[in-house]
Amino acid sequence: MQTTDLFELLEMLERTDIVPCRVHDAEIWFAQTPQDVDFAKTLCGTCPAINACLAHALDREVSWGIWGGELFEWGHIVAQKRPRGRPRKETVAA
């Protein structure tokens, strides 16, 4: 991250009304259900600091949570959160 990017990020973070992680409850960014994860990712999509946030998470090798619009689990980006419990062995008719 370049110094100018860092200054721009710090300036954005001072305006807490435009950065979703400063407005919403911190628990959202460590959601347990797939629906809550999708909601948090949607909020990240509105953030002007999304790229800097993701770069920070990758640099710091964060273990888990939603950072820069991506879900981290065990230090890796995963596409989606699996629901709790075991997957079904047979297909269920709708």
C-alpha positions in Angstrom: 0.0 0.0 0.0 1.4 3.4 -1.0 1.6 6.3 1.5 -1.0 8.3 -0.5 -3.4 5.3 -0.3 -2.9 5.1 3.4 -3.7 8.8 3.9 -6.8 8.5 1.8 -7.9 5.5 3.8 -7.3 7.3 7.1 -9.3 10.3 5.8 -12.2 8.0 4.8 -12.2 6.3 8.2 -12.6 9.6 9.9 -15.9 10.0 8.1 -17.6 7.2 9.9 -20.9 7.7 8.1 -19.4 6.3 4.9 -17.6 3.2 6.2 -20.0 0.4 7.1 -17.7 -1.3 9.6 -17.8 1.9 11.7 -21.6 2.2 11.5 -22.8 -1.4 12.1 -22.3 -3.8 15.0 -18.9 -5.6 14.9 -20.6 -9.0 15.2 -21.8 -8.6 11.5 -18.2 -9.0 10.3 -17.8 -12.3 12.1 -21.2 -13.8 11.1 -22.1 -17.4 11.7 -24.9 -18.0 9.1 -24.6 -17.8 5.3 -27.3 -15.2 5.2 -25.5 -12.9 7.6 -22.2 -13.4 5.7 -23.9 -12.4 2.5 -25.4 -9.3 4.3 -21.9 -8.3 5.5 -20.4 -8.8 2.1 -23.1 -6.6 0.6 -22.3 -3.8 3.1 -18.6 -4.1 2.2 -19.6 -3.5 -1.4 -20.7 0.0 -0.5 -17.4 0.9 1.2 -14.9 3.2 -0.4 -12.1 1.5 1.6 -12.9 -2.1 0.3 -9.6 -2.5 -1.6 -7.4 -1.2 1.2 -9.3 -3.4 3.7 -8.7 -6.5 1.7 -5.1 -5.7 1.2 -4.7 -5.2 4.9 -6.3 -8.5 5.6 -4.1 -10.3 3.2 -1.0 -8.6 4.5 -1.9 -9.4 8.1 -3.0 -13.0 7.2 -6.2 -12.7 9.2 -7.8 -15.9 10.5 -11.4 -15.3 9.9 -14.2 -12.7 9.3 -15.3 -10.6 6.5 -12.6 -8.2 5.2 -12.7 -6.2 2.1 -15.9 -8.0 0.9 -14.3 -11.4 1.2 -14.9 -14.2 3.8 -11.8 -15.5 5.5 -11.8 -18.9 7.3 -8.7 -20.4 8.7 -6.6 -17.7 7.0 -8.0 -18.4 3.5 -10.6 -16.7 1.3 -13.6 -18.9 0.8 -16.5 -18.3 -1.6 -19.3 -18.9 0.8 -20.1 -20.0 4.3 -21.4 -23.5 4.7 -24.5 -23.9 7.0 -24.0 -25.7 10.3 -24.5 -29.5 10.4 -23.8 -32.3 8.0 -24.7 -32.1 4.4 -27.6 -34.4 3.3 -26.6 -37.7 1.8 -29.6 -37.8 -0.6 -31.2 -35.2 -2.7 -34.4 -33.7 -1.2 -37.3 -33.1 -3.6 -38.6 -29.5 -3.4 
